[in-house]
């Protein structure tokens, strides 16, 4: 019997394989970059494509467990040798909480009166926990929230050791809206830590309140902006980056990480190249508050101030029309957390990833001038990735230097008046991440905080 396979069949199977490979690759790419055009098939393709990474993660997890490092491997940071711990004391966490690794050094007379909120990973009562801590004006822990996730949308949350809180907003009623890097949801907890709602999705990096609209802005995927109702967690609208690009065809700031072939032989028209890895890395979207709108006559209340880390780009977007109203490329390097300021300028945490110190910069949207307002070289401030900041009315700055496991507050001259370190108890070589420290005025809350125990 002749068992020879006809050549036409071999060629046909090769052709089918090539077509399926192309279709598979298209489905993965479309889904990863925010399009739902591939639907369920695209999501399935991403799951299949992720299998090697998942397998690698499992093997790494087993290895770290064998070394006894798994409990906090994703949350620990090597101690910066330039950090001096002289004069630091453990924070006063009260009778119900034991937080031995959280240390403070403060000049109370020079601090701006008010509360502070600190979010990150801490050893609390002998366990590593993602948490938010509310500090009283005299720096005592007066409220805490243990931040975790529940299964939602058919997904199980990652373990604490595999994620950290990255994106927190505290509301005037004392409730929190937050998400994680590595999250499966966006959540709201009440003032005593009770879960009010959970919205499934790959939210990340930031949560910024638009108080007048009763919403928060965040990212529901790597390339998708999302506006979410504070009241019930409904996703009210989503804006995909491909729609922003289509709306602004003559502004090519978002296409800088497309690799276009020279194509000297064909000189083809209307051919788009391939996206490079992590082409945008959006990490913040801040709505312009109505109270500050008069300081920014070129913009409207509700316009979004957006940071795209991979592009060294900060830009302003009208979320209704998707018009890009303003942009600045190259004033910062791998920046985070642009903020609207009272004087009509924009402040940014400039990570300066490839250099020796980070900085806080101020950009004038009219003149485009960029100036350094806090030089990290003078105070050993460097966070290669991540980080948050807040400009105070006295000219001081609150800085979260995440990769140093450190947060600090300066006066108007750039001199530290409050410093917080988050070290691993029993191991002076490791610190834990501080995602964010924020100053809150004494009258921030609309009503007296509910009397609940400190260890919610």
N, C-alpha and C positions, 0 to 999 in steps of 0.2 A: 504493500500500500504506500502511495506517495504522500509523505507527511510534510512536504515542502510548503511553507507559508507564502502565498502569492505576494509579490513585491508591492502591488497596488494596495493590499491590505495593510502592510507594514507602513507604507507612506500615509495611508489614511489614518491609522492609529497615531502616528507621529503628529499629523496635522491636528487631530482632535486634542491630543495632549498639549500641544502648543496653544491652541485656542483656549482650553480650560485654564492653562497657566496664566495666560494674559487676563482672562476673565477673573480669575482668583486674585491676581495682583491688583486689578482695577477695583474689585470689591473691597479689599483690605485698605487700599489707599483712600478710596472715597469715604469709607466709614471712619477711618482714623482722623481724617481732616474735616469731620463734622457733617458730611452729607449723609442723608438717609435714602439716597437714590437706590442703593443696593438692598435696602430693607433687611429682612431677616437673613437673607443669604449673605449680606455683608457682615452682619454681626457674627454669623457662624464662621465666616472666613477669618475674621479677626481672632476668634477663639482658637481655630486650628493653627493659625500662624503664631499664636502666643504659646503653643504647647512646648516648644523647646525652652523658652524663657521660664515657663512655669516649672518644667523639670529641673532646670538649673537652680531656681529658687529653692525648690524642695531639697535638693542636694546640699546647697549652701546652708539651709536651715538645719539639716541634720548635722553638718560639720560644726556649726556654731553651738548647737546644743551639746555636742560631745566636748567642746572646749569650755562649756559653762558660760558662754557669752550671749546666748540667744535672748535672754530676758530683756536686755536693753541695747542690743547691738545697733539697731537703727536710730537710737536716741542718744547714744554716747558720742562725745567729741573729745579728741585729745586736748589736754590743757595747753593753752597758749603760754609759752614760757615767759612772756613779757607781762603777764598779769601778776600783780602784787596783792596778796591777800591780807596784808597788814591792816589791822584795825577793823576787819569785818567781823560781825557777830551773827549768830543764827537768828533768823527772823522770829518774832514772837507770834507763834501760831496758835496759842491758847491751849486749853486743857484737852480738847478732843482730837487735835491734829498733831502729828509729829512730822516735821519737815526738816530734818537735820541738815540737809545739803543746801538749803536756800539761805544765803548769807547776805547781809546788808551793811553798807557803810554810808552814813548820812550826816549832812550838816543841816539839821532841822530848821535853823534860823534863816537859811538861804534858800530853802525849798519853797516852791510855789504852793500855797495852801490848797488842800484837796485830797481826794483819794487817788489810788493807783490800781489799775487792773493788770495782772500778770498772767499770761497764758503760756503753757509749755508742758514739758515732761518733768515730773518731780518724783522723788521717793517720798511717799506719804504713808505713814503708819506701816513702814516696812515693805511696801509694794511700789513698783514703778507705775505711775498713773499719768495719763494726760488730764490736765486740770486747768481751771481758771481760778485765780485767787484775787479777791478784792481786799485791798489794804486800806485801813483807816488813815486819816491824816497823820497819825503818829506811827504809822507803818506796822500796825498789828493786823493779822488776818482776821477780818470780821465776817467774811463769807467765802465759801468755796463751792465750786461745781466740779464734780468728777465727770469728765467728758468721755462718753463712750458711744457706741453704735449698737443698733439691733438689726437683725435680719430684715431686709426690705427689698421689694422688687425681685424676689427669687434669689437674692444673693446673701451670703453670709459675710459679716464684716471681718476684716483682718484683725489679728491679735494686736494688743496694745504695743508690743515690741516692734511691730512692722509698720507703724504709722505715727504721725504726730500732728497735733492740732495746728492748722495753718489757714487762718481766716476766722476771725472772731469779731462780732459786733455786740456791744452791750447796749440795751435799750433803756429808755428813761423809766420804765416800770421795773427795772432790775432783771429782766430776762436776757438771755444770751441766744444769739444765732451763730452757729459755727459749723465748720467742716474740717476735714483732715487732708493732708497729703496721703493718698492711698485710701480715700473714702469711698463709700457707696451711697452717701446721703448728705443732705443738708438738714440740720436739726435746730429746733428751738426749745430751750429749757427755761422754765420759769425761775423766779428769783430764789427759790429754794431747791432747784435742781430737778424738778419734775419735768418730764418730757411732754411738751405741748403738741408738737407735730414732727413728723419725719418725712422728708421728700426724697425719693430715690434718685440717684444720679451720680456721675463722676465729678462732683463739685471740687473745687480746689483753689488754693492760694489766697483768696481774699473774699471778704463779705463787707460791703459798704452800704450804709443806710441812706436811702432817699426819704428823709423824714416826712416831707410835704406830701409825697405820693403814697406813704404807707408801705414801702417796698424796700428790698435790698437788691443790690446788684452783685453778681458773682459770675463764676464760669461753670457751666454745666458740662463742658467737655473741653478738650485742649484748644479748640478753635471756635467756641460758641459762648457768647455772652448770654446771661440769663437774668431776667428781672423776676423776683419772687415776692409773693405777698407775705408781709409780716404776720398778718392775721391768721392765715391757715396754711401757709407753705405752698400754695399753688404757684406753678410756673406760669406767669402771665404772658411772657413773650421771650423769644430766643432770637439772637442775631448771630448768624454764621459769618465767618470771615469772608467766605466767598461772595456773600451778598454785599458786604462793605466794599470789596474790590470791584464788583460789578457796578456799584453805584458811583464809584470815583475812578472812571477809566483813564483820566489824565493825570492821576496822582499815583505814582508807582512805588510808594514807600513800603507797601506790604509785600511786594514781589521781589525784594532784594535777595532773598534766598531761593530763587529759582535759577537752576543751572541751564542756560540756553546754549545749545551747540552753535558753533560758527556757521556750519553748513555751507562752506564755500562753493560746493559743486551744484547745489540745487537752488539756493537763495529763496527758500520757501517762505511764504507769507502766512500769518495767523497760526503759527506753530508755537505752542507753549512748551517750555522745557520741563525738567523734573525738579520737584521740590527737594531741597536738601533736608537733612535731619533737623527736627525741631525748628521749623522755619519761623515761628513767632514767639513762643513761650510767653503768652500773656500772663501777667501776674498781678494786675490791679485795674480796677475800673471805678473811679470815684465820681459820683454825680455832683454837679455844682449846686450847693445849697442856695435857696432863694435869698438868704440873708447876705450872701457874698456876691450875688449876681451883679450888683451895681459896680463892683470893683473890676468886673470883666465885661466891658461894654461890647466886645466882639462876640460874646457867647450868651447863651440863655440858661436860666435855671433848669437843671436836669441834664444838661450836656455832660457827657462822660469824658473824664480825663483818664486815658488808658496807657499802660506801660506794656511794651513788647520787648522783652529782655533780649532775645536773639538778634534783634535789629538795632539795638541801642536807640530805641525810638520811644518818644512820648508824643501822644497826639490827642486831639479833642474831637469827639464824635457826637453828632446830633443823633440820638437814638431813634427819633421819629422818622427823619428823612434819610438817615445813614450818610449824611454829608460829612466828610472830614473837613473841619473848619480851620485846623491849625496843626502843625507838627514841628518837631525838632529832632533831628537825627544827629548823633555823634557828640552831643554835649555831655553825655554820660556813657559809661561802659557797663553793660549787663545790670542795669538799674532796677530798683524796686520802689514801690509806694510813692508815686507822685501825689501831691496834695495841693489843693487850692488855698491860698493865703489871703489874709485880710487886706493886704496892700496891693492886691491885683497881680501878684507874682505866683509862681509855681515852685514848690520845693520838692526835691527828689533825693532819695537815698542812692547815691552813686557807688555801687559795689566796687568798681574798678577791679574787676575780677583778676586780671593778669598782673596787677601791680602790688605795691607793698602796703597800701592803706586805703580804706574806704573814706567817703566824704559825704557831707550833706551839701547839696548845691541848690541855688535859687535861680530860676530862669524867668526872664521878663518876656511874656508872650508878645509884646509890642516890638521891642528892640531885638529880641532873640539873644540878648546878652545872658551869659551864665557865669555866676560867681560862686565861690566856695564860702559857705557860711560856717561850716564846722570841718576842720582839717583833721582827719583821722590819725595822721602822723604824730600830732601833738599829744594824743591821748590813747595811743595804741588801739585804734579802732579799725578792725578789718573783718568783714564778713564776706567771704568769697561768693557765697550764694545766700539767698533769703535775706531777711531783715525788714524792719519797719522803723518809722520815725514819726515824730509829732512836733510841730513848732508851737511853742508857748507864747502867750501874749507879752511876756516880759523879754522876749528875744531868745530865751533858752530853748533847748531841744531835748526831747525824750528819744532815745535811740535804743533799738533792740538789735544787738549784734549777735544774731542767732548762732552763728558758727563759732563764736567764742563762749557760748553759754553765759552770756552777759547782757545786762541792760543798764543804762545809766541816764541820768538827767543832768543837763548843764545849765549854768546861768547864761546871761546874755553875752558874757565874755568867753564862753566856751569852757569854763571851769566846772568840773563835776561837783554836783552838790548831793547827788544820790547815786549809789552804785549797787547793783545786785549781781551776785554770782550764784550759779546753780551747779554745784559740784556733786559728784557721786559720793555719797557717804562711804568712808572706809577706803577710798581710792583717790588719792590726790592727783592722779594722772589723768582722770576723766571728768569732764563736765557733761551736763545734760542740756538739751536745747531749750532756749527761751524763745518762743515764737514771737511774743509781743508784750511790751509794757506800754501802758497808756495812762496819761493823767486825766482825771475827771474832776471838774469843779465841785465844790462842796454842795452846791444846790443842783447837781445834775439830775438826780432822781425826782420824778414828779410827785412822789409820795414817799413816806417813810418806808424803808425796807421792811418786809414782813419779818416778824420774829420767828426765825427758824434756826435750827442748830447749825453750827459752823461747818459741820462735816457732812453736807448733803451729798 
